[in-house]
Amino acid sequence: MIKLGCDESLPNNWRWVEANDVMDVRDGTHDSPKAVDEGIPLVTSKNLVGGKVDFSTCNLISMEDHEAISKRSSVDDGDILYAMIGTIGNPVIVEKSREFSIKNVALFKFTKGTEVYNRYIYHFLNSNLAIRQFQSNSRGGTQKFVSLGNIRSLQIPLPPLDEQKRIAAILDKADAIRRKRQQAIQLADDFLRSVFLDMFGDPVTNPKSFPRGTIRDFVETVNYGSSGKASETEGEYPMLRMGNITYEGGWDFTNLKYIDLSANDKPKYLTQKGDLLFNRTNSKELVGKTAVFEEDEPMAIAGYLIRVRPNEHGNNYYISGYLNSYHGKQTLLNMCKSIVGMANINAQELQDIKILLPSIELQNEYEKIVRATKSKLKSFDKSAEWLDDNFNSLSQKAFAGEL
């Protein structure tokens, strides 16, 4: 583990420690238990969202498999979960309302009488100091992961317990203000899922008696992205990769790379407003991430993405709404093929996905609601950036012993 910051001076009563010296740090199962219709949730990296565990998209496993996993990695109230693969991080303090098992997730356990406070560790795991350590030691090409060994050797600046609690209380208050926007986004996502079901009904029972077909019925063109090498700093166009699409169907434009395209390649690899982008290769839990591109300026797409443009019968907001629904996510999870730890859904398989075929007029009405909802959220963007900058500055001072 690269020991970033460990030569930095700390207040006299602080000390640098490795995570596993002051906590019991474990990981979940390395196996792939068989999914069952009724059973115990298996929480993976994708289920750590906004400081909570999202059980709605978990696979279920048998009680026998759960008990076998729990012998090694039982999860209790107050423990911290940390994603080890894909989008590394997203720590969650467990508030255990039900039994569950973990996979691709690190587990920080806190014993009675411990010298560390879980909320202090939670905020540290979200800090730039911790993130830089993990980024320096993460491995993998298209699918990043951090090993249990690196998590165990994470370097933590540790003050006395009372000071940990004081710092955590300050950061809790600052974080609560910052999270109001995240809650607004979650509420908007929940609202749009409700609108989708209200307008189009359950895809299984089809209560509105729409014709049934496949995504192919709505498609004009489908293109794979470029396999060209992108640069960290140089290139005419930003290049969208799998990490730029969020699991919920949004966009994260941090960590962009750049590429130049020839005149012949521009029509094949550039996006335009309204394109649907589909992540065709990723971990099994994350393959199939889908979002509609809404930016005014074009961007290039990498080879792990598929660009879909609809015909006169289809609307990409409707297709995206379905693929990001609970039923759509389960369909993608059940159909993807794993190849050496990665999963894949190709362009033909994407187009073969079964879908209801409502009228284009109804699809367009859904688009209007989606766009209006997202437009309202944009008013939060500038204040959110200011809040993030201030919180990060406060966090940096906190873990340097300057609060």
C-alpha positions in Angstrom: 0.0 0.0 0.0 1.4 3.4 -1.0 1.4 5.5 2.2 0.2 8.8 1.1 0.4 11.6 3.7 1.9 9.5 6.4 5.0 11.7 6.6 2.7 14.7 7.3 2.9 16.1 10.8 -0.1 15.7 13.1 -1.0 17.2 16.4 0.9 15.7 19.3 -1.9 13.5 20.6 -2.7 12.1 17.1 -1.0 9.1 15.3 -1.0 7.4 12.0 -2.5 3.8 12.1 -3.3 1.1 9.6 -7.0 0.3 9.3 -6.5 -3.4 10.3 -4.6 -2.5 13.4 -7.6 -0.7 15.0 -10.5 -2.5 13.3 -11.4 -5.9 12.0 -11.5 -5.5 8.2 -12.9 -8.3 6.1 -14.6 -8.9 2.8 -17.6 -10.8 1.7 -17.9 -14.0 -0.3 -15.6 -14.7 -3.3 -18.2 -17.2 -4.7 -21.3 -16.5 -6.8 -24.2 -18.1 -4.9 -27.1 -19.2 -7.0 -29.9 -16.6 -7.1 -33.3 -17.8 -5.8 -36.8 -16.4 -5.9 -37.2 -16.0 -2.1 -34.3 -15.7 0.3 -31.6 -13.4 1.8 -30.3 -10.3 -0.1 -26.8 -10.5 -1.4 -25.4 -6.9 -1.2 -22.7 -6.0 -3.8 -20.9 -2.8 -4.7 -23.8 -1.5 -6.8 -26.2 -1.6 -3.8 -24.2 1.0 -1.8 -26.0 4.2 -2.8 -26.1 7.6 -1.1 -24.9 6.3 2.3 -27.5 3.5 2.4 -27.9 0.0 1.3 -30.4 -0.3 -1.6 -32.0 -3.7 -1.3 -34.4 -3.2 -4.3 -31.9 -4.5 -6.8 -30.2 -7.2 -4.8 -30.1 -10.8 -5.9 -31.6 -13.2 -3.3 -29.7 -16.3 -2.1 -30.6 -19.3 0.0 -30.4 -19.3 3.8 -27.8 -22.0 3.5 -25.5 -19.8 1.4 -26.2 -16.8 3.7 -25.2 -18.8 6.8 -22.0 -20.0 5.1 -21.0 -16.4 4.1 -21.9 -15.1 7.6 -19.5 -17.5 9.3 -16.7 -15.4 7.7 -18.3 -12.0 7.3 -21.4 -11.4 9.5 -22.7 -7.9 9.3 -23.8 -6.0 12.5 -25.3 -2.6 13.3 -22.6 0.1 13.2 -20.3 -1.8 10.8 -19.2 0.1 7.7 -19.5 -1.3 4.2 -17.2 -0.1 1.4 -17.4 -1.0 -2.3 -14.3 -2.7 -3.6 -15.1 -3.0 -7.3 -16.4 -0.7 -10.0 -17.2 2.7 -8.4 -14.9 2.2 -5.4 -16.1 3.7 -2.2 -19.6 4.7 -1.3 -19.2 3.8 2.4 -22.4 2.9 4.4 -22.8 2.6 8.1 -25.1 -0.4 8.7 -28.5 0.2 10.3 -29.5 -3.4 10.2 -33.2 -3.9 9.5 -32.8 -7.3 7.9 -30.3 -10.1 7.4 -28.1 -9.9 4.3 -24.8 -11.1 3.0 -22.0 -9.3 1.1 -19.9 -9.7 -2.1 -17.4 -7.3 -3.6 -17.7 -5.3 -0.4 -15.2 -4.6 2.4 -16.5 -4.8 6.0 -15.2 -2.7 8.8 -16.2 -4.2 12.1 -16.2 -2.3 15.4 -15.9 -4.2 18.7 -17.0 -3.0 22.0 -14.5 -0.7 23.7 -12.7 0.1 20.4 -10.5 3.2 20.2 -12.1 4.2 16.9 -15.5 5.8 16.3 -17.4 4.5 13.3 -18.7 7.9 12.1 -15.1 9.3 12.2 -14.0 6.4 10.0 -17.0 6.8 7.7 -16.1 10.5 7.0 -12.4 9.6 6.6 -13.3 6.9 4.0 -15.1 9.7 2.0 -12.1 12.1 2.3 -9.7 12.9 -0.4 -6.9 11.6 1.7 -8.4 8.1 1.7 -9.6 8.3 -1.9 -6.1 9.2 -3.1 -4.6 6.1 -1.3 -7.2 3.8 -2.9 -6.8 5.4 -6.4 -3.0 4.9 -6.2 -3.5 1.2 -5.4 -6.5 0.3 -7.4 -6.1 -2.3 -10.2 -7.9 -3.4 -13.3 -8.3 -1.9 -16.7 -11.9 -1.2 -17.6 -13.2 -2.5 -14.2 -11.3 -0.9 -11.3 -11.0 -2.7 -8.0 -9.1 -2.4 -4.7 -7.8 -5.4 -2.8 -8.6 -6.3 0.7 -4.9 -6.0 1.6 -4.9 -2.4 0.4 -8.0 -1.6 2.4 -6.5 -3.2 5.5 -3.3 -1.2 5.2 -5.2 2.1 4.7 -3.3 4.9 6.6 -5.6 6.8 9.0 -4.7 9.9 11.0 -6.2 9.0 14.4 -6.9 11.4 17.3 -8.2 10.4 20.7 -11.7 9.1 20.8 -13.3 12.3 22.2 -11.7 14.3 19.4 -12.9 11.7 16.8 -16.5 12.3 18.0 -16.2 16.1 17.9 -14.9 16.0 14.3 -17.5 13.5 13.2 -20.3 15.8 14.7 -19.0 18.8 12.7 -18.8 16.8 9.5 -22.2 15.3 10.1 -23.8 18.7 10.2 -22.0 19.9 7.1 -22.7 16.7 5.2 -26.4 16.9 6.0 -26.7 20.2 4.2 -24.8 18.8 1.2 -26.9 15.8 1.0 -30.1 17.7 0.5 -29.4 17.9 -3.2 -28.6 14.2 -3.3 -32.0 13.5 -1.7 -33.7 15.8 -4.2 -32.1 13.7 -7.0 -33.2 10.5 -5.4 -36.8 11.8 -5.0 -36.7 12.8 -8.7 -35.6 9.3 -9.7 -38.3 7.7 -7.5 -40.9 10.1 -9.0 -39.9 9.3 -12.6 -40.1 5.5 -11.9 -43.6 6.0 -10.5 -44.5 8.1 -13.6 -43.2 5.3 -15.9 -45.3 2.7 -14.2 -48.4 4.9 -14.1 -48.1 5.7 -17.9 -47.0 2.3 -19.2 -48.0 -0.2 -16.5 -46.2 -3.3 -15.3 -44.2 -4.8 -18.2 -45.1 -8.3 -17.1 -48.9 -8.0 -16.7 -49.3 -5.2 -19.3 -52.5 -3.9 -17.8 -52.9 -1.2 -20.6 -52.8 -3.9 -23.3 -50.0 -2.4 -25.3 -48.6 -4.4 -28.3 -45.5 -6.4 -27.4 -42.3 -6.3 -29.3 -38.6 -5.7 -28.9 -36.3 -2.7 -28.7 -35.4 -3.4 -32.3 -38.9 -2.2 -33.3 -37.8 1.3 -32.1 -34.3 1.4 -33.5 -33.0 3.3 -36.5 -29.2 2.9 -36.0 -26.9 1.1 -33.5 -23.1 1.8 -33.2 -20.3 0.6 -31.1 -17.8 3.1 -29.7 -14.2 3.7 -30.7 -11.4 1.4 -29.7 -8.9 4.3 -30.2 -6.6 5.2 -27.4 -7.7 8.2 -25.4 -5.5 10.8 -23.6 -5.7 12.2 -20.1 -5.2 15.7 -21.4 -5.1 16.0 -25.2 -7.8 15.6 -27.8 -10.6 17.5 -29.5 -13.4 15.6 -27.9 -14.1 14.3 -24.4 -14.5 10.5 -24.5 -17.4 8.9 -22.6 -16.5 5.5 -21.0 -18.4 3.1 -18.8 -17.8 4.9 -15.6 -19.4 8.1 -16.9 -22.9 6.5 -16.9 -24.3 6.0 -13.4 -26.2 2.9 -12.3 -29.3 5.0 -11.8 -29.3 6.3 -15.4 -27.5 9.6 -15.0 -24.2 11.1 -15.9 -20.9 11.6 -14.1 -18.5 13.7 -16.2 -15.6 13.5 -13.8 -12.5 11.6 -14.9 -13.0 12.2 -18.6 -10.3 11.4 -21.2 -9.9 13.0 -24.7 -9.5 11.8 -28.3 -9.1 13.1 -31.8 -11.4 11.7 -34.5 -11.0 11.6 -38.3 -13.7 13.0 -40.5 -14.8 9.5 -41.3 -14.9 8.5 -37.7 -17.0 11.4 -36.4 -20.4 10.2 -37.6 -19.7 6.8 -36.1 -18.3 7.8 -32.7 -19.8 11.2 -31.8 -22.9 11.6 -29.7 -25.7 14.1 -30.3 -28.4 15.3 -28.0 -31.0 12.6 -27.5 -28.8 9.6 -28.2 -29.2 6.6 -25.9 -25.9 5.2 -24.6 -25.7 1.6 -23.3 -22.8 0.1 -21.3 -22.3 -3.3 -23.0 -19.4 -4.6 -20.9 -18.9 -4.3 -17.2 -19.2 -6.5 -14.1 -22.4 -8.6 -14.0 -24.0 -6.2 -11.6 -23.3 -3.1 -13.6 -23.5 -4.2 -17.3 -26.4 -2.5 -19.1 -26.1 1.0 -17.5 -28.2 3.2 -19.7 -28.7 7.0 -20.1 -29.9 9.6 -22.6 -27.2 12.0 -23.7 -28.5 15.6 -23.1 -25.4 17.8 -23.6 -25.3 20.4 -26.3 -21.7 19.7 -27.3 -20.9 16.3 -28.8 -18.6 13.8 -27.1 -17.0 10.6 -28.3 -17.9 7.2 -27.1 -15.5 4.4 -26.1 -15.8 0.8 -27.3 -17.6 -0.5 -24.3 -20.6 1.7 -25.1 -23.3 1.3 -27.7 -25.0 4.3 -29.2 -28.7 3.9 -30.1 -30.7 6.3 -32.3 -34.5 5.7 -32.6 -36.8 5.5 -35.6 -40.1 7.3 -35.9 -41.8 4.8 -33.6 -39.4 5.1 -30.7 -38.2 7.6 -28.1 -35.0 7.0 -26.2 -36.4 8.4 -23.0 -38.9 5.6 -23.0 -36.3 2.9 -23.8 -34.0 4.3 -21.1 -36.9 4.5 -18.6 -37.6 0.8 -19.2 -34.0 -0.3 -19.0 -33.5 1.6 -15.7 -36.7 0.3 -14.2 -36.7 -2.6 -11.7 -38.0 -5.0 -14.3 -35.4 -3.8 -16.9 -32.5 -4.1 -14.5 -33.5 -7.7 -13.6 -33.8 -8.5 -17.4 -30.3 -7.2 -18.0 -28.9 -9.1 -15.0 -30.4 -12.4 -16.1 -29.3 -12.2 -19.8 -25.7 -11.0 -19.5 -22.9 -13.5 -20.3 -19.8 -13.5 -18.0 -16.4 -13.7 -19.7 -13.3 -13.8 -17.4 -14.9 -11.8 -14.6 -16.7 -9.4 -17.0 -20.2 -9.6 -18.4 -21.4 -8.6 -21.9 -24.6 -7.7 -23.7 -24.0 -7.1 -27.4 -25.9 -4.8 -29.8 -28.0 -7.6 -31.2 -29.0 -8.9 -27.7 -29.8 -5.3 -26.7 -32.2 -5.0 -29.6 -33.8 -8.4 -28.9 -34.9 -7.3 -25.4 -38.7 -7.6 -25.1 -40.5 -4.3 -24.5 -44.0 -2.9 -24.6 -44.8 -0.8 -27.7 -46.9 2.2 -26.6 -47.7 5.0 -29.1 -45.0 7.5 -30.0 -47.3 10.2 -28.7 -47.3 8.6 -25.2 -43.6 8.1 -25.3 -43.1 11.8 -26.1 -45.3 12.8 -23.2 -43.0 10.7 -20.9 -40.0 12.5 -22.3 -41.6 15.9 -21.5 -42.0 14.9 -17.9 -38.5 13.6 -17.6 -36.9 16.7 -19.2 -39.0 19.0 -17.0 -38.1 17.2 -13.8 -34.4 17.2 -14.7 -34.5 20.9 -15.6 -35.7 21.7 -12.1 -32.8 19.8 -10.6 -30.3 22.0 -12.5 -31.0 24.9 -10.2 -29.2 22.9 -7.5 -26.0 22.5 -9.5 -24.2 25.7 -8.6 -25.1 25.5 -5.0 -24.1 21.9 -4.9 -20.7 22.7 -6.3 -20.2 25.3 -3.7 -21.3 23.0 -0.9 -19.0 20.2 -2.2 -16.0 22.5 -2.3 -16.7 23.8 1.2 -17.2 20.3 2.6 -14.0 19.0 1.0 -12.1 21.9 2.5 -13.6 21.3 5.9 -12.8 17.6 5.6 -9.2 18.3 4.7 -8.7 20.5 7.7 -10.4 17.9 10.0 -8.1 15.1 9.1 -5.0 17.3 9.4 -6.0 18.2 12.9 -6.8 21.8 12.1 -10.5 22.0 13.1 
